[in-house]
Amino acid sequence: MKKNIMTAFALVVASLSLPVLAQTSDPLPSWNDGQVKQQIIRFVNDVTDSSSPNYVAPADRIATFDNDGTLWSEKPMFFQALFALDQVKAQAKQHPEWSNKKPYALVLNGQFDKLTADDVLTIIKETHTGMSSDEFTETVKAWIATSKHPVTGMPYTDMVFQPMLELLDYLDENQFKNFIVSGGGNSFMRAWASDVYGIPSERIIGTRFSTEFVNEDGKYQVKRTAGIEVVDDKAAKPQQIYQLIGKRPIASFGNSDGDLQMLQWTASGDGARLALYVHHTDAQREWKYDRGPGIGQLDKGLDEATQKGWLVVDMAKDWNQVYPTK
């Protein structure tokens, strides 16, 4: 009898100690201790504390994340563009005319430095359309499972940022709804991002190609066509959030001027708000870039973040780890 009482007492003590252990564990171990990490944790504690004047109900805890440069790397060009270039090679046998036709011939001859932005857009339109939605998804899945980054030699899904994965988990554990709001194609991201980030496909918003509903040999399909309905960049981001989510986020995360309007709209709301830029400052573990022209330019956004007190992650200083494997 005495043994049973002691066992029951031990179980009660153990159960009471669990919340304490949860509170003292570090939710963001890949983030170095400092102002950025402290403010993130302070914000989450504030909006989830029912006794706080800044308490936000779980249904309204909306967090939006850019993808390229925010959740994974984006150099030497957006990974979706690298997928498109690989598709030119994969589809070349079905298009013998490409061997003498620009911009496809430039890709087949390895003259990537001669490609313009318009060339890449033409290639994306060609390689991303003319097939069913299911066929496109399977093509992306096969590519992401086998392809390696041309500079690092790593699988693309190994080039996600470990600190941001921890942040996604931390917010999810605190009943936030995480959304991706990216300039990347929504169908391209949905093929792999749910598995990598734990974000359901219906919460992935991006650039959207036109489609049509067709009957092919008695089987109904959604077919991808060459038109682009929405380029999900800059002002289109808050507009898409409004149209597809219906609520202003209380937290937004980006890395470039293309994310500025999303962060502006988030920060302009009432109550506690979190706007954060990932600043690529680490030439050793990743890439170093900001104000210069090109992919991931952070110029106006960096100025506004400084003026308005938004959080800016200094990748070299604030993160003790960049990728999950390094």
N, C-alpha and C positions, 0 to 999 in steps of 0.2 A: 504494500500500500504506500509506504513511504517513498519507494522507488518511483511509483507511478506519479506521485505528487511532484517529486523533483523533476521528472521528465517533462511534465506539463508546464512547470515553472520555467524550465529552460527554453521550451518552445515559445512561450509568451515573450520572454526576454529577447529571443532571437528575432521574433516577428517585429517587436518594437524597434529593434536596432536597424532594420532594413532601410527605412526611409533616411536615416542618418547616413548610412553608407552610400545611398544613392546621391545624397546632397553633396557629400564630400568628394565624390569621384569627379575626375576632370572630363567634362563633356567634349572638350576640344583639345586633345593631347598634341596634335600636330601644330597648334598655334602657340607661339611663344607668349609668355606672360607679358602683358603690356596694355596700353590704352585700348587698342582695337578689340582684343579678346575680352577685356573687362567690360567694355561698353556693350558688346554683343550679349554677354551673359546678364548684365544688368537690365538690358532692354527685355530679354525673354522673361526674366524673373518679374519685372514690372507688369508686363501685359498679361501674365498668367496668374498673378496674385489677386484673388478675388477681393481682398481688402484694399487694393491699390486704386487710387482715382484713375489710373491709366489702364485698368483691367479691360481686356478685350475678350468677348465670348469666343469660344472655339470656332464657331461658324464664320467669324469675321477675321480670323487669323490667317490672312492671305499673304503668302510670300512668293515673289516672282524672281526668277533667275534667268539672265541671259545664259547662253550655252558656250559659244565659241569665245575663248579667252577668259571666260568666267568659271566654267565648270571643267573645261579641258583646254589644251593648248590650241593655237590657231596659226602657227607658223610652219613652213614658209608661206602657206596659204590655207584658207579654210579647208578643213578635212573633207567636206562635201565636194569641194572643187577637185581635190586629189582623187576622190572616188570617181568623179566624172572623167578625169583624164585616164584613169585605169579602164573605164568603160569604153573609151574610144579604142583602146588596144584590144579589149575583149570582143568588141563588136566589129572590128575591122574586116573580118572575113565576109561578113554579110554586107559590107559596104566597100567594094573594091575601088569605087570612085574616090574614096577618102585619101588614097595614096598621093593624089595630085590636087587635092582640094583643101584650101585653107578654111578654117584653122586646124582641121584634122591632120593634115600632112605635117604640120609643125609638131604635133604631139607624137605621131608615129616616127618622126625623125629625131625625137628627143630635143627639139629646139624650144624648150619651155620658156626660155628667157625672152623669146620673141612674141609670146602670147600677150594680148592686151586684155583689159577687163571685159571688153565687149566679146572678145574671142571666147573667154571662159564662160560667159553667159550663154553664148550660142551653143557651146559644147554641153552645158548643163541642160539646156532646153532639149537638145537632141537626144541625150542619153537618159533623160529622166521621164520621157514621154513615149506615147505610142504603144504602151503595154497596159495590162490591167493593174489595178492597185495591188493585187496579190502577187503578181509577177515582180513588180518593183520591190515590194517588201522582201521577198525571198532573195532577190539580187543583192540588196543592201546587206541582208543578214549574212550571206555567203562571203561578201567582201570584208565586212567588219570582223568576221571570224578568222580570216586567213591573211589579210594584208598587213604590211608593216610600214611604219613611217619612214619616208625617204632619208631623213637626217638622223634620227635616233635609232632606227631599226627596231623600235618597240611596236607591239600591237597598239592600235589607236586607243583601244579602251583601257590600256595601261597608262595612257597619258592624261587621265582625269586627275584632278587635284585632290589629294587626300584631305587637306583641310576643308575643302568645300563638301566632300562626301560626309565628313563629320558634322559640318554645319547643317546639311540636309537632314541627317539623322537626328540631330539635336532638336531642330525645329519640329520634325515629325513626332518625336517623343513628347513634345509639348503641345501637341494637337494643332499645329499649323498645317495648312494645306499648301504644299509646295507646287508651283507651276513653273514650267520652262516657257519663256517668252523670248524667242530667238529669231534672228534673221535667217537662220538655217531653215531648210525645208521641213515642214511638219512631218511629212511621210518618211523622209530620210531619218529623222531623229526617232520617230516612233518605232522604227525597225529594231533599235538596240537600246535606246535610252532608258526605257522602263526597267530593263534588267540591270543596267549599270547604276542608275540613280535611285531606283525604287519609286519612280514617279509614274503613275498610271498614264496610259496613252492619251486619255481624254484631257489630261492636264498639260499636254505638250502643244504649244501654240507656236507657229512659225510661218514662214513664207509658204504660200499656198498656190499650187498649180490648178489650172482649170481641169474639170473632169466631165465626162458624159456617161450616161447610163445606157448600156448596149446589150443586145442579145447576140451572142456569138455561138452559133450551132446549138441553140436551145439552152445555153447557159448564160445567165445574166451576170454582167460584170460592171464594175465602175472602172472606166478607162481613163487614163491620164492623157491630157491633150497639151498642146504647146503653149497655151496662154497662161499668164500668171495673174491670178486674181488679187493677191495682196503680197507686197514686199514688206515683211514684218520688221521694219527698221525705223528708228527715230520716232516721229510723231505717230506712226502707225502702231507702235507698241502700246501706249496707253489706250488708243482707240480700240485695238484688238482686245485688250484686257476688259475694257468696258463692255464690248459687244459679246464676248465669249465667256467671261467670268461674271461680269455684272457687279463687281465690287472693287473699290479702290484698295490696293494692297496696303498693308501696314509696314511691310519690309520689302525692299527691292535690291537686287545685286547685279552689277554690270562691270564692264571693264573698258568701255569705249564711249566716244561721243554718240554712237548709235544707240546707246542706252540712256542718254541724258534725259530725254523727255519722260521715260518710264520712272526714273528716279525723281524727277521734278514733281510728277503727279503724285507719287507716293508720299514724298516729303511735305506736300502742300496740304495734306489731310489734317484733321483734328486729332488731338491726343498724341500718344507716344508713337514715333515713327523711326524707322531705321533705313537709311540709304547708304549703300556701301559700294565702293569701287575697288576692284582688284587692279593694283598698279604693278605692271610687269617690270621689275627692277633687278631681276636675277639672271645675269648673263651666264652664270656658271651652271645652274641647275635647270634653267629654262631659256628664256630670251629676255632681253632688255629693250624696251621701246615705250614711247608714249606720244609726244607731240609731233613727231615727224609724219609725213604723209604715208599712206599705205594701210594695210590691214591692222585693225585694232588701234587706230589713232585715238589718243586721249589728250585732248587739248582744251576745248571749252569746258568739258566735264570736269577736268582737273581743277580749273580755275573756280568753277562754281562750287565744287566740293570744299575747296579751301575757304571760300567766302561764307558758305552756309554751315560749315562744321560737320559735313558728312564724313563718314568713316572712309579712310583710304588705306587699304592693305598694302604695305610695303613688302612685297613678296620675299625679298632677300632678308628682311629683318623680322617680319612677323610670322613667317612659317619656318618651322624647323624641319619640315619635310614637304616636298612638292608632290611627287607621284607616289602611289601606294607601294611600289617596289623599290623606291630609292629614297 
